[in-house]
Amino acid sequence: MGFVRATGGGFNNGGVTAWLGERQVRCLVCEGVQFRSRETKLNSTGAEFFNMGWANESALGLICLACGYVHEFAGRALQLRQAA
C-alpha cells in the first residue's frame, strides 16, 4: 500500500483511503472508506471583498466515492493511501 500526495489541480485518478495516525477515516454519512481528494480554499469574506481570495488558506477535501459527501481537513496530519 503506497502513500499518495493530494493533488492541487483536481481529482485524483483513483480512490484513496485516509488515515489519521492508525485510525482510518470513514464518511460521516455512509461510513464509506474510499475518497477522491482535492485541494479546497477556505475563503474569507474580507479576502474576497478585496479580491484577495487567492491568498486564503487551503484545506484537503475528501469526496466520498459512495455518496459524494465532502469532508474538509486543515493541517497536515492526514495521510492518504492508494485504495486497493
KEVO-957041 format. One record per atom (N, C-alpha, C): residue number from 0; residue in three letters; atom name; x, y, z. Coordinates in Angstrom, 2 decimals. Layout:
<nodes>
{NUM 'ALA' 'CA' {X Y Z}}
...
</nodes>
This chain:
<nodes>
{0 'MET' 'N' {0.84 -1.17 0.00}}
{0 'MET' 'CA' {0.00 0.00 0.00}}
{0 'MET' 'C' {0.89 1.24 0.00}}
{1 'GLY' 'N' {0.90 2.01 -1.06}}
{1 'GLY' 'CA' {1.74 3.18 -1.13}}
{1 'GLY' 'C' {0.99 4.45 -0.74}}
{2 'PHE' 'N' {1.75 5.42 -0.28}}
{2 'PHE' 'CA' {1.16 6.71 0.03}}
{2 'PHE' 'C' {1.02 7.52 -1.24}}
{3 'VAL' 'N' {0.01 8.37 -1.29}}
{3 'VAL' 'CA' {-0.17 9.26 -2.43}}
{3 'VAL' 'C' {-0.20 10.69 -1.92}}
{4 'ARG' 'N' {0.10 11.61 -2.78}}
{4 'ARG' 'CA' {0.07 13.01 -2.42}}
{4 'ARG' 'C' {-1.21 13.62 -2.93}}
{5 'ALA' 'N' {-1.83 14.47 -2.14}}
{5 'ALA' 'CA' {-3.04 15.16 -2.58}}
{5 'ALA' 'C' {-2.70 16.07 -3.75}}
{6 'THR' 'N' {-3.56 16.12 -4.72}}
{6 'THR' 'CA' {-3.31 16.94 -5.90}}
{6 'THR' 'C' {-3.89 18.33 -5.69}}
{7 'GLY' 'N' {-3.27 19.32 -6.30}}
{7 'GLY' 'CA' {-3.75 20.68 -6.15}}
{7 'GLY' 'C' {-4.71 21.09 -7.24}}
{8 'GLY' 'N' {-4.68 20.44 -8.38}}
{8 'GLY' 'CA' {-5.45 20.93 -9.50}}
{8 'GLY' 'C' {-6.74 20.20 -9.79}}
{9 'GLY' 'N' {-7.07 19.16 -9.09}}
{9 'GLY' 'CA' {-8.28 18.44 -9.40}}
{9 'GLY' 'C' {-8.34 17.12 -8.68}}
{10 'PHE' 'N' {-9.19 16.24 -9.15}}
{10 'PHE' 'CA' {-9.37 14.95 -8.51}}
{10 'PHE' 'C' {-8.21 14.02 -8.81}}
{11 'ASN' 'N' {-7.94 13.09 -7.87}}
{11 'ASN' 'CA' {-7.01 12.01 -8.15}}
{11 'ASN' 'C' {-7.65 11.12 -9.19}}
{12 'ASN' 'N' {-6.84 10.34 -9.87}}
{12 'ASN' 'CA' {-7.38 9.40 -10.86}}
{12 'ASN' 'C' {-8.17 8.29 -10.19}}
{13 'GLY' 'N' {-7.66 7.74 -9.09}}
{13 'GLY' 'CA' {-8.32 6.63 -8.43}}
{13 'GLY' 'C' {-8.72 7.00 -7.02}}
{14 'GLY' 'N' {-9.36 6.05 -6.35}}
{14 'GLY' 'CA' {-9.77 6.28 -4.98}}
{14 'GLY' 'C' {-8.61 6.17 -4.01}}
{15 'VAL' 'N' {-8.74 6.85 -2.89}}
{15 'VAL' 'CA' {-7.75 6.78 -1.82}}
{15 'VAL' 'C' {-8.47 6.46 -0.52}}
{16 'THR' 'N' {-7.71 5.94 0.43}}
{16 'THR' 'CA' {-8.19 5.84 1.80}}
{16 'THR' 'C' {-7.43 6.88 2.60}}
{17 'ALA' 'N' {-8.02 7.33 3.69}}
{17 'ALA' 'CA' {-7.42 8.39 4.50}}
{17 'ALA' 'C' {-7.21 7.88 5.92}}
{18 'TRP' 'N' {-6.11 8.31 6.52}}
{18 'TRP' 'CA' {-5.74 7.84 7.85}}
{18 'TRP' 'C' {-5.28 9.01 8.71}}
{19 'LEU' 'N' {-5.72 9.01 9.97}}
{19 'LEU' 'CA' {-5.20 9.91 10.99}}
{19 'LEU' 'C' {-4.47 9.02 11.98}}
{20 'GLY' 'N' {-3.16 8.96 11.85}}
{20 'GLY' 'CA' {-2.38 8.01 12.64}}
{20 'GLY' 'C' {-2.76 6.60 12.23}}
{21 'GLU' 'N' {-3.18 5.79 13.18}}
{21 'GLU' 'CA' {-3.59 4.40 12.90}}
{21 'GLU' 'C' {-5.09 4.27 12.65}}
{22 'ARG' 'N' {-5.82 5.36 12.74}}
{22 'ARG' 'CA' {-7.27 5.33 12.60}}
{22 'ARG' 'C' {-7.70 5.69 11.17}}
{23 'GLN' 'N' {-8.49 4.81 10.54}}
{23 'GLN' 'CA' {-8.96 5.05 9.19}}
{23 'GLN' 'C' {-10.16 6.00 9.21}}
{24 'VAL' 'N' {-10.14 6.98 8.31}}
{24 'VAL' 'CA' {-11.24 7.93 8.20}}
{24 'VAL' 'C' {-12.40 7.27 7.47}}
{25 'ARG' 'N' {-13.61 7.46 7.99}}
{25 'ARG' 'CA' {-14.83 6.94 7.36}}
{25 'ARG' 'C' {-15.77 8.11 7.08}}
{26 'CYS' 'N' {-16.55 7.98 6.04}}
{26 'CYS' 'CA' {-17.52 9.01 5.68}}
{26 'CYS' 'C' {-18.51 9.20 6.83}}
{27 'LEU' 'N' {-18.81 10.44 7.13}}
{27 'LEU' 'CA' {-19.75 10.76 8.20}}
{27 'LEU' 'C' {-21.18 10.37 7.86}}
{28 'VAL' 'N' {-21.49 10.25 6.57}}
{28 'VAL' 'CA' {-22.86 9.95 6.14}}
{28 'VAL' 'C' {-23.07 8.45 5.94}}
{29 'CYS' 'N' {-22.22 7.81 5.14}}
{29 'CYS' 'CA' {-22.46 6.41 4.76}}
{29 'CYS' 'C' {-21.40 5.45 5.30}}
{30 'GLU' 'N' {-20.40 5.97 6.01}}
{30 'GLU' 'CA' {-19.29 5.19 6.56}}
{30 'GLU' 'C' {-18.40 4.54 5.50}}
{31 'GLY' 'N' {-18.44 5.07 4.28}}
{31 'GLY' 'CA' {-17.55 4.61 3.23}}
{31 'GLY' 'C' {-16.10 4.93 3.56}}
{32 'VAL' 'N' {-15.17 4.22 2.93}}
{32 'VAL' 'CA' {-13.75 4.42 3.23}}
{32 'VAL' 'C' {-12.93 4.82 2.01}}
{33 'GLN' 'N' {-13.56 4.96 0.84}}
{33 'GLN' 'CA' {-12.82 5.38 -0.35}}
{33 'GLN' 'C' {-13.25 6.78 -0.76}}
{34 'PHE' 'N' {-12.25 7.59 -1.07}}
{34 'PHE' 'CA' {-12.48 9.00 -1.36}}
{34 'PHE' 'C' {-11.68 9.43 -2.59}}
{35 'ARG' 'N' {-12.04 10.56 -3.13}}
{35 'ARG' 'CA' {-11.20 11.31 -4.05}}
{35 'ARG' 'C' {-10.74 12.53 -3.28}}
{36 'SER' 'N' {-9.53 12.98 -3.54}}
{36 'SER' 'CA' {-9.03 14.15 -2.81}}
{36 'SER' 'C' {-8.89 15.34 -3.74}}
{37 'ARG' 'N' {-9.03 16.51 -3.13}}
{37 'ARG' 'CA' {-8.93 17.75 -3.90}}
{37 'ARG' 'C' {-8.56 18.87 -2.96}}
{38 'GLU' 'N' {-7.70 19.77 -3.40}}
{38 'GLU' 'CA' {-7.38 20.95 -2.62}}
{38 'GLU' 'C' {-8.58 21.90 -2.68}}
{39 'THR' 'N' {-8.96 22.45 -1.53}}
{39 'THR' 'CA' {-10.05 23.42 -1.47}}
{39 'THR' 'C' {-9.55 24.69 -0.80}}
{40 'LYS' 'N' {-10.17 25.80 -1.10}}
{40 'LYS' 'CA' {-9.82 27.07 -0.48}}
{40 'LYS' 'C' {-10.78 27.35 0.66}}
{41 'LEU' 'N' {-10.24 27.83 1.78}}
{41 'LEU' 'CA' {-11.05 28.25 2.92}}
{41 'LEU' 'C' {-11.26 29.75 2.79}}
{42 'ASN' 'N' {-12.23 30.14 1.98}}
{42 'ASN' 'CA' {-12.44 31.55 1.66}}
{42 'ASN' 'C' {-12.94 32.35 2.86}}
{43 'SER' 'N' {-12.45 33.57 2.95}}
{43 'SER' 'CA' {-12.93 34.51 3.96}}
{43 'SER' 'C' {-13.58 35.69 3.25}}
{44 'THR' 'N' {-14.57 36.27 3.89}}
{44 'THR' 'CA' {-15.30 37.39 3.29}}
{44 'THR' 'C' {-14.39 38.56 3.02}}
{45 'GLY' 'N' {-13.49 38.86 3.97}}
{45 'GLY' 'CA' {-12.59 40.01 3.81}}
{45 'GLY' 'C' {-11.68 39.87 2.61}}
{46 'ALA' 'N' {-11.07 38.71 2.46}}
{46 'ALA' 'CA' {-10.17 38.49 1.34}}
{46 'ALA' 'C' {-10.92 38.55 0.02}}
{47 'GLU' 'N' {-12.11 37.98 -0.03}}
{47 'GLU' 'CA' {-12.91 38.03 -1.26}}
{47 'GLU' 'C' {-13.33 39.46 -1.58}}
{48 'PHE' 'N' {-13.66 40.23 -0.56}}
{48 'PHE' 'CA' {-14.09 41.63 -0.77}}
{48 'PHE' 'C' {-12.98 42.44 -1.43}}
{49 'PHE' 'N' {-11.75 42.21 -1.02}}
{49 'PHE' 'CA' {-10.61 42.94 -1.58}}
{49 'PHE' 'C' {-9.95 42.21 -2.74}}
{50 'ASN' 'N' {-10.66 41.23 -3.32}}
{50 'ASN' 'CA' {-10.17 40.47 -4.47}}
{50 'ASN' 'C' {-8.84 39.77 -4.17}}
{51 'MET' 'N' {-8.73 39.24 -2.93}}
{51 'MET' 'CA' {-7.51 38.57 -2.50}}
{51 'MET' 'C' {-7.80 37.11 -2.14}}
{52 'GLY' 'N' {-8.82 36.52 -2.76}}
{52 'GLY' 'CA' {-9.21 35.16 -2.46}}
{52 'GLY' 'C' {-8.09 34.15 -2.67}}
{53 'TRP' 'N' {-7.18 34.44 -3.57}}
{53 'TRP' 'CA' {-6.06 33.54 -3.86}}
{53 'TRP' 'C' {-5.15 33.39 -2.64}}
{54 'ALA' 'N' {-5.20 34.34 -1.70}}
{54 'ALA' 'CA' {-4.32 34.30 -0.53}}
{54 'ALA' 'C' {-4.91 33.52 0.64}}
{55 'ASN' 'N' {-6.13 33.05 0.51}}
{55 'ASN' 'CA' {-6.76 32.30 1.59}}
{55 'ASN' 'C' {-6.06 30.97 1.82}}
{56 'GLU' 'N' {-6.18 30.46 3.04}}
{56 'GLU' 'CA' {-5.61 29.16 3.41}}
{56 'GLU' 'C' {-6.29 28.04 2.64}}
{57 'SER' 'N' {-5.56 26.96 2.38}}
{57 'SER' 'CA' {-6.10 25.80 1.69}}
{57 'SER' 'C' {-6.38 24.67 2.67}}
{58 'ALA' 'N' {-7.26 23.78 2.26}}
{58 'ALA' 'CA' {-7.57 22.57 3.03}}
{58 'ALA' 'C' {-7.59 21.40 2.06}}
{59 'LEU' 'N' {-7.61 20.20 2.61}}
{59 'LEU' 'CA' {-7.73 18.99 1.80}}
{59 'LEU' 'C' {-9.18 18.56 1.83}}
{60 'GLY' 'N' {-9.79 18.46 0.67}}
{60 'GLY' 'CA' {-11.16 17.98 0.58}}
{60 'GLY' 'C' {-11.17 16.51 0.19}}
{61 'LEU' 'N' {-11.93 15.71 0.92}}
{61 'LEU' 'CA' {-12.13 14.30 0.58}}
{61 'LEU' 'C' {-13.58 14.12 0.16}}
{62 'ILE' 'N' {-13.80 13.63 -1.04}}
{62 'ILE' 'CA' {-15.15 13.41 -1.56}}
{62 'ILE' 'C' {-15.41 11.91 -1.53}}
{63 'CYS' 'N' {-16.42 11.50 -0.77}}
{63 'CYS' 'CA' {-16.75 10.08 -0.63}}
{63 'CYS' 'C' {-17.18 9.52 -1.98}}
{64 'LEU' 'N' {-16.57 8.41 -2.39}}
{64 'LEU' 'CA' {-16.92 7.79 -3.67}}
{64 'LEU' 'C' {-18.30 7.14 -3.64}}
{65 'ALA' 'N' {-18.78 6.78 -2.46}}
{65 'ALA' 'CA' {-20.08 6.10 -2.35}}
{65 'ALA' 'C' {-21.25 7.08 -2.39}}
{66 'CYS' 'N' {-21.14 8.20 -1.65}}
{66 'CYS' 'CA' {-22.31 9.09 -1.54}}
{66 'CYS' 'C' {-22.05 10.52 -1.97}}
{67 'GLY' 'N' {-20.78 10.91 -2.16}}
{67 'GLY' 'CA' {-20.46 12.26 -2.63}}
{67 'GLY' 'C' {-20.30 13.29 -1.54}}
{68 'TYR' 'N' {-20.46 12.92 -0.28}}
{68 'TYR' 'CA' {-20.30 13.89 0.81}}
{68 'TYR' 'C' {-18.87 14.41 0.83}}
{69 'VAL' 'N' {-18.71 15.71 1.06}}
{69 'VAL' 'CA' {-17.39 16.34 1.06}}
{69 'VAL' 'C' {-16.94 16.60 2.50}}
{70 'HIS' 'N' {-15.75 16.10 2.82}}
{70 'HIS' 'CA' {-15.12 16.32 4.12}}
{70 'HIS' 'C' {-13.95 17.26 3.90}}
{71 'GLU' 'N' {-13.67 18.18 4.83}}
{71 'GLU' 'CA' {-12.53 19.07 4.70}}
{71 'GLU' 'C' {-11.60 18.93 5.90}}
{72 'PHE' 'N' {-10.29 18.94 5.62}}
{72 'PHE' 'CA' {-9.28 18.79 6.66}}
{72 'PHE' 'C' {-8.24 19.89 6.49}}
{73 'ALA' 'N' {-7.97 20.63 7.55}}
{73 'ALA' 'CA' {-6.90 21.62 7.56}}
{73 'ALA' 'C' {-5.71 20.99 8.29}}
{74 'GLY' 'N' {-4.53 21.38 7.93}}
{74 'GLY' 'CA' {-3.34 20.83 8.56}}
{74 'GLY' 'C' {-2.79 19.66 7.76}}
{75 'ARG' 'N' {-1.77 19.04 8.30}}
{75 'ARG' 'CA' {-1.06 18.01 7.55}}
{75 'ARG' 'C' {-1.07 16.64 8.23}}
{76 'ALA' 'N' {-1.94 16.43 9.20}}
{76 'ALA' 'CA' {-1.95 15.16 9.94}}
{76 'ALA' 'C' {-2.52 14.00 9.14}}
{77 'LEU' 'N' {-3.32 14.29 8.13}}
{77 'LEU' 'CA' {-4.00 13.26 7.36}}
{77 'LEU' 'C' {-3.04 12.62 6.36}}
{78 'GLN' 'N' {-3.05 11.30 6.29}}
{78 'GLN' 'CA' {-2.26 10.57 5.31}}
{78 'GLN' 'C' {-3.22 9.88 4.33}}
{79 'LEU' 'N' {-2.90 9.96 3.05}}
{79 'LEU' 'CA' {-3.68 9.30 2.02}}
{79 'LEU' 'C' {-2.92 8.10 1.50}}
{80 'ARG' 'N' {-3.66 7.02 1.27}}
{80 'ARG' 'CA' {-3.06 5.79 0.70}}
{80 'ARG' 'C' {-3.88 5.38 -0.50}}
{81 'GLN' 'N' {-3.19 4.90 -1.52}}
{81 'GLN' 'CA' {-3.90 4.41 -2.71}}
{81 'GLN' 'C' {-4.84 3.28 -2.33}}
{82 'ALA' 'N' {-6.11 3.37 -2.73}}
{82 'ALA' 'CA' {-7.07 2.31 -2.41}}
{82 'ALA' 'C' {-6.72 1.04 -3.17}}
{83 'ALA' 'N' {-7.01 -0.08 -2.54}}
{83 'ALA' 'CA' {-6.71 -1.38 -3.15}}
{83 'ALA' 'C' {-7.63 -1.68 -4.29}}
</nodes>
